[in-house]
Amino acid sequence: MDKFVPYKKMSKKARQKIDRMKRSDWGNVKPVLRVEDSPRTYRRHPKHKSSLYQE
């Protein structure tokens, strides 16, 4: 059985190995903020660009 070594005293490679095992990915969760715009806000660009050039 291996002796217990405190994390601070471990070698850099050993710490990196432990850190890699602890890390996980987000899976199906997308960490993008999804907030609907208020209908009162000013929109600089038109909703459809093609509507600008209709004559």
N, C-alpha and C positions, 0 to 999 in steps of 0.2 A: 504494500500500500504506500502511496506517495505521501510525503510529509506536506502539511499545510504550509503554504507560503502566502503571506499577505499580498494583496494586490499591488500595493506600492513598491514592494520589493521584488516583484516579478520582472523578468526581462521584458524588453519592449515587444518582442515577437510573441511571447506568451500572453501579454496583455491584449495585443491586437487579435490574437486567436479567440480569446474570451469575448472581446467586444464584438467580433464578427458573429459569434454564436448568439449573442444577445440581441443583435439588430434584427429587425424584421421589416418586410415591405408593407405597403398599405393595402395590398390585396385588391379588392374591387372598389375600395373607397378612393375617390378622387378629391384631393385636398385643395379644391378650388372653391373660392367663396362664391356662392350663388345667391345673389340678392336681386330681386326684381326692381327695376327702375321705377321711380315715382312717376305717375302720369303728368305731374305738374312740371317736371324738369325740362329745361331747354335742351333741344337736340340740335347740335351744330350741323349735322349732315342729314339730308333727307332720307326717308325710309327706303325709297327706291330711286336709284340714280337715273333710270330710264325715264322717269316722270319729268325730269328737268328738260329733256330735249324734245318733248312732244310739242309739235306746232301744227 
